[in-house]
Amino acid sequence: MPEALQGDLAWVSMGSLLQLAESEATCGHVELPGIARVDLVNGRPVGASFGSLDGWPALLQALLQRAGSFRMVAGEKVDAASRPIADTGMAILEGCRLIDELDRIGPMRLRAVRQPDDPLRRSLTDAMNGDRTVLEVIRYADVAEVKAIDPLIAMLEGGDVVEAAPPDRARAEEVRLREAEEAAEGPIDADTLIDRARAAVRARDLHAAVRLFRRALEQRPGDRLVAQNLQRAELMLAQSTT
């Protein structure tokens, strides 16, 4: 039977787990229950999934996680011919870079000077109100951190966005603590996500409602009622920002 190592990312990082897997030539996987999974062949990552992400972006997003439980399973039968999606050392270095950048820009409060044409960047600037921290903007825009960090840096360096107020490190830390609490809470079922999304609509927290309905739809991709609720929330959000 496969053997498993379990713990908390607050004590053992995903990077350390991948280094351990590489040193032991592990055949198996590392999972963040209900969130992410990295498949391993002889200690090399050959596949990764994180929500709607897969492959290299999913691997990096997993490396960005600093809270929540993990489970590493070793001794699984795998296809030894599977090709690695990344060099472990390079992936860990890139994950560390992204963490450092997120720590640097996370507390910043930005506003857009020019609206970008790129849909992803536009979703980020639409969430900026001059008061939200970058960490809050990423959550409101419902964009994976791994996809948001470099575009935000590019917009800052290009002058498309500027600081609207001094960085708010206390609020950025609140976001981190809230994310840690959510990670510790573990996987959330679709019904709970829907209830929270509806409560967010009633509270007029439309960004949160859209994010929660999207997560529920990931669990129930064929649910027409969830899809309709998501469309309504997205429409309300669009109307509120025009």
Order of alpha helices (4+ residues) and beta strands (2+ residues): beta-alpha-beta-beta-beta-beta-alpha-beta-alpha-beta-alpha-alpha-alpha-beta-alpha-alpha-alpha-alpha
